[in-house]
Amino acid sequence: MTIQSLLGFAMFNRLFLIICVCLCISGCGYGTGDGLGSVSGTVSLDGEPVPQVVVTFTPSTGGRESYGITDASGNYQLRYTSRELGAKTGEHEVRVSPMEVEPREPVTTATSIIPIHYYGNDFLIYEVSPGSNQIDLELSTTPVPDAG
């Protein structure tokens, strides 16, 4: 090997290392992006945890929704994209729906344990702040009357 080929190999290694560092810094990995807050919590119905339901946070101002699915203990964590956790900061329409139902689809009859007043045209309102948000959704089989 000549000195020139060794120098070329060393330059290649440095360039490769710089590219790898830049990719890592730019967000190649899981995390919470700018303008997002991490959101997790528990879904319960009349005090009992609700497994295997979809939790949907839709920004009131429009934009990408965030989704989570509850585990056996009713715990969920929202996902903004396949690689980013969380939800956009601001006010959200929150729906809790059965796995087999589109969260915003109009509903006339219940298809699961979740009462229809938590999905379809009906929803809850919650605020997502920057940083970590613990949002427990304590649902009831009895609808809350309108304040109207």
N, C-alpha and C positions, 0 to 999 in steps of 0.2 A: 504494500500500500504506500502511496505517496503522501506527502504532506498536504497537497491540494485535495486529495480525496478525503483525508481525515478532517480537514477544515470544512469541506462540503457536508460531511456527515454530522459534524458538530453543529453547523448552521441549521441543518434539517431538524436535528433534535430540538434545538432552541425554538425554532419556528413552530414545530409540533406542540411543544410545551406551552407556548404562548396561546396558540389556538385553543388548546384544551382548557386553559385557565379562563379565557374569554367566554367560552361556551358555558362553563360552570357558573361564572358570575352573571351571565345573561339570563339565567333562570331555567336551565335544562334540569328539570327535576320537579318534584312535587312541592307545593307550597301555596301561599296566599299571595296573589298579585296585588298591584297598586289598585286602590279604590275598592278593595275587598276587605271584609271582616270575616274571621273564621266563626262558624256557627255550629253549635252542637246542642243537644238537649235530650229530653225524654218525652215520649208521647204516652199519655195515660188517658183512660176512659173510665170515668167514675172511680178514680183512684187506682185502677189496675193498669199495668203496662200493656201496651198494644204492639205486638210483633208484626213484622212483614207488611207494613203500610208505607206508602210513598208520602214524603213531606216535600212540598213545593213552595219555594219563596219566589214570587214574581215582583220585580220592582214596580212601584206605583207609577213611576215616570216612564216606564217601558224599558226594554232591554232584555238581556239574557236571563232566563230563570236559573235557579239553583235547585238541585234535588238531593234527597237523601232517602234511604230505606231503613226502617227500624229493624234492630236485631231482636233476639228472643226476649230481651229485657226492656224493649221499647226505646232503646237509645238510637240516636241518629247523628250523622255528621254530614253537613251539606257539601256538595261538590259543584263548582262553577263550570269546570270543563273536566275532561278526562285526566288532566294533569294539574289542575288547580282546585284547591279546597276553598270553601267559603261562599259568600254572596256579596253582591254590590252593596255598598253602604247606602243607607237611606230607608225610607218606608217601603214595606212589602205587603202584598196580599199573600196570606199563608193558607194553603189548603192541605188537608190530610185526607188521602184517598186510598181505596183498596188498590192492590197491585194491578188488577185486571181492568181498571177504569182510568180513562184520561182525566187528569185533575180538573180541567176546565170544561169538560163535557157536561152539558145540562143533564141533570139526573131527576127522575121522577119517582123511582123506587130504590130502596136500599138494597145493595148487593153484598154487603158485608157487615161486620160489627160496627164500622164507622158510620155514624148518623149522616144523612145527606146534607145536613146544615154545615158541614165542614169541607165540602168540595162542590164542584159544578159551578153554579152561579154564586154560591155563598163562600165566604172566606173570613179569616181573622186578619187583623192588622198588627204588624210588629215592626219595630225599628232595628236595623242592623247598624252598629257603630263600628268605627275602625278598631282593630284589635280583636280580642276574644269575646264572643257573645255566647252566653249560656241561656238558651230559650227553651224552657220546658212548656210543652203544650198540654194543658190539663183540660181535656175534653169532657163533655157531659152528654148523656143521652137525651136530656131535656134541653130544647133550644132556649136560648136567652131571648126574651121578648125585645122587640125593637124599642128604642128610646123615643121614637117619633111622636 
